[in-house]
Amino acid sequence: MNPFDKLAALKANWDGYGAPAITPAAIETARWLHSHWPSASVGPTPAGGVQLETEALEIEIGADGLVVGALLTYADGRMVELAPEAPLFGGPA
């Protein structure tokens, strides 16, 4: 099963703390982004969204399919927050 099917199969309260199910909008945006960034790992967020991440970059997609935030980590440990709450690269949103 691919990671997007696994996300879609999560039911409400999947984390045991009342998290909502992952929304189709979040999955659609994450699927599009992952097609351009296949090295990223994919996981759910407790707000019904999806997070994609590598060692250097984390992107969180909200339940509405928009980017909630992104965090870039440089090799020297510096971190920079990027483009919160914006559609990402013209992908579906």
Phi and psi restraints in degrees (value plus and minus 20) as a CYANA .aco file:
   2 ASN   PHI     -96.8   -56.8
   2 ASN   PSI     143.8   183.8
   3 PRO   PHI     -83.1   -43.1
   3 PRO   PSI     -46.7    -6.7
   4 PHE   PHI     -96.2   -56.2
   4 PHE   PSI     -54.7   -14.7
   5 ASP   PHI     -86.4   -46.4
   5 ASP   PSI     -57.2   -17.2
   6 LYS   PHI     -84.6   -44.6
   6 LYS   PSI     -61.7   -21.7
   7 LEU   PHI     -83.1   -43.1
   7 LEU   PSI     -63.8   -23.8
   8 ALA   PHI     -84.7   -44.7
   8 ALA   PSI     -46.7    -6.7
   9 ALA   PHI    -101.4   -61.4
   9 ALA   PSI     -32.5     7.5
  10 LEU   PHI     -88.5   -48.5
  10 LEU   PSI     108.8   148.8
  11 LYS   PHI    -113.7   -73.7
  11 LYS   PSI     143.9   183.9
  12 ALA   PHI     -72.9   -32.9
  12 ALA   PSI     123.0   163.0
  13 ASN   PHI      51.0    91.0
  13 ASN   PSI       6.7    46.7
  14 TRP   PHI     -80.5   -40.5
  14 TRP   PSI     -44.6    -4.6
  15 ASP   PHI    -117.4   -77.4
  15 ASP   PSI     -21.6    18.4
  16 GLY   PHI      59.8    99.8
  16 GLY   PSI     -17.6    22.4
  17 TYR   PHI    -142.4  -102.4
  17 TYR   PSI      -0.6    39.4
  18 GLY   PHI      68.0   108.0
  18 GLY   PSI      -5.8    34.2
  19 ALA   PHI     -82.6   -42.6
  19 ALA   PSI     120.8   160.8
  20 PRO   PHI     -93.8   -53.8
  20 PRO   PSI     144.8   184.8
  21 ALA   PHI     -82.2   -42.2
  21 ALA   PSI     134.2   174.2
  22 ILE   PHI     -94.6   -54.6
  22 ILE   PSI     112.2   152.2
  23 THR   PHI     -99.7   -59.7
  23 THR   PSI     132.0   172.0
  24 PRO   PHI     -79.1   -39.1
  24 PRO   PSI     -55.9   -15.9
  25 ALA   PHI     -82.5   -42.5
  25 ALA   PSI     -63.4   -23.4
  26 ALA   PHI     -85.4   -45.4
  26 ALA   PSI     -61.7   -21.7
  27 ILE   PHI     -85.1   -45.1
  27 ILE   PSI     -61.6   -21.6
  28 GLU   PHI     -81.5   -41.5
  28 GLU   PSI     -67.0   -27.0
  29 THR   PHI     -84.5   -44.5
  29 THR   PSI     -62.9   -22.9
  30 ALA   PHI     -83.9   -43.9
  30 ALA   PSI     -60.3   -20.3
  31 ARG   PHI     -82.3   -42.3
  31 ARG   PSI     -63.9   -23.9
  32 TRP   PHI     -82.2   -42.2
  32 TRP   PSI     -67.6   -27.6
  33 LEU   PHI     -82.6   -42.6
  33 LEU   PSI     -63.2   -23.2
  34 HIS   PHI     -83.9   -43.9
  34 HIS   PSI     -49.9    -9.9
  35 SER   PHI     -85.6   -45.6
  35 SER   PSI     -43.5    -3.5
  36 HIS   PHI    -120.7   -80.7
  36 HIS   PSI     -28.2    11.8
  37 TRP   PHI    -163.2  -123.2
  37 TRP   PSI      43.2    83.2
  38 PRO   PHI     -87.1   -47.1
  38 PRO   PSI     -35.0     5.0
  39 SER   PHI     -98.0   -58.0
  39 SER   PSI     -31.2     8.8
  40 ALA   PHI     -94.1   -54.1
  40 ALA   PSI     121.6   161.6
  41 SER   PHI    -104.0   -64.0
  41 SER   PSI     134.5   174.5
  42 VAL   PHI    -144.8  -104.8
  42 VAL   PSI     114.9   154.9
  43 GLY   PHI    -174.3  -134.3
  43 GLY   PSI     143.5   183.5
  44 PRO   PHI     -99.4   -59.4
  44 PRO   PSI     137.9   177.9
  45 THR   PHI    -134.8   -94.8
  45 THR   PSI     134.7   174.7
  46 PRO   PHI     -90.8   -50.8
  46 PRO   PSI     -20.1    19.9
  47 ALA   PHI    -122.9   -82.9
  47 ALA   PSI     -10.6    29.4
  48 GLY   PHI      70.2   110.2
  48 GLY   PSI      -7.6    32.4
  49 GLY   PHI    -129.0   -89.0
  49 GLY   PSI    -183.9  -143.9
  50 VAL   PHI    -154.8  -114.8
  50 VAL   PSI     123.5   163.5
  51 GLN   PHI    -137.6   -97.6
  51 GLN   PSI     115.3   155.3
  52 LEU   PHI    -135.5   -95.5
  52 LEU   PSI     119.9   159.9
  53 GLU   PHI    -174.5  -134.5
  53 GLU   PSI     131.1   171.1
  54 THR   PHI    -148.2  -108.2
  54 THR   PSI    -194.7  -154.7
  55 GLU   PHI     -81.1   -41.1
  55 GLU   PSI     -52.8   -12.8
  56 ALA   PHI    -122.4   -82.4
  56 ALA   PSI     -39.3     0.7
  57 LEU   PHI    -161.2  -121.2
  57 LEU   PSI     114.4   154.4
  58 GLU   PHI    -143.8  -103.8
  58 GLU   PSI     113.8   153.8
  59 ILE   PHI    -148.4  -108.4
  59 ILE   PSI     108.1   148.1
  60 GLU   PHI    -128.8   -88.8
  60 GLU   PSI     107.9   147.9
  61 ILE   PHI    -126.1   -86.1
  61 ILE   PSI     106.1   146.1
  62 GLY   PHI     -95.4   -55.4
  62 GLY   PSI     151.6   191.6
  63 ALA   PHI     -79.6   -39.6
  63 ALA   PSI     -44.6    -4.6
  64 ASP   PHI    -104.4   -64.4
  64 ASP   PSI     -20.3    19.7
  65 GLY   PHI      68.5   108.5
  65 GLY   PSI     -18.7    21.3
  66 LEU   PHI    -116.6   -76.6
  66 LEU   PSI     135.5   175.5
  67 VAL   PHI     -91.4   -51.4
  67 VAL   PSI     104.9   144.9
  68 VAL   PHI    -104.6   -64.6
  68 VAL   PSI     -56.3   -16.3
  69 GLY   PHI    -197.6  -157.6
  69 GLY   PSI     144.2   184.2
  70 ALA   PHI    -163.2  -123.2
  70 ALA   PSI     128.1   168.1
  71 LEU   PHI    -153.0  -113.0
  71 LEU   PSI     101.7   141.7
  72 LEU   PHI    -122.8   -82.8
  72 LEU   PSI     107.0   147.0
  73 THR   PHI    -134.0   -94.0
  73 THR   PSI      99.3   139.3
  74 TYR   PHI     -99.4   -59.4
  74 TYR   PSI     141.1   181.1
  75 ALA   PHI     -78.6   -38.6
  75 ALA   PSI     -50.0   -10.0
  76 ASP   PHI    -103.4   -63.4
  76 ASP   PSI     -15.7    24.3
  77 GLY   PHI      75.9   115.9
  77 GLY   PSI     -31.1     8.9
  78 ARG   PHI     -84.1   -44.1
  78 ARG   PSI     125.6   165.6
  79 MET   PHI    -145.2  -105.2
  79 MET   PSI     120.5   160.5
  80 VAL   PHI    -151.1  -111.1
  80 VAL   PSI     107.2   147.2
  81 GLU   PHI    -103.6   -63.6
  81 GLU   PSI     116.6   156.6
  82 LEU   PHI    -142.5  -102.5
  82 LEU   PSI     124.2   164.2
  83 ALA   PHI       9.6    49.6
  83 ALA   PSI      42.0    82.0
  84 PRO   PHI     -88.6   -48.6
  84 PRO   PSI     126.0   166.0
  85 GLU   PHI      34.4    74.4
  85 GLU   PSI      27.2    67.2
  86 ALA   PHI    -152.0  -112.0
  86 ALA   PSI     125.0   165.0
  87 PRO   PHI     -79.6   -39.6
  87 PRO   PSI     124.3   164.3
  88 LEU   PHI    -121.9   -81.9
  88 LEU   PSI      98.9   138.9
  89 PHE   PHI      30.8    70.8
  89 PHE   PSI       9.5    49.5
  90 GLY   PHI      53.7    93.7
  90 GLY   PSI      -6.4    33.6
  91 GLY   PHI     -92.6   -52.6
  91 GLY   PSI     156.0   196.0
  92 PRO   PHI     -83.2   -43.2
  92 PRO   PSI     116.2   156.2
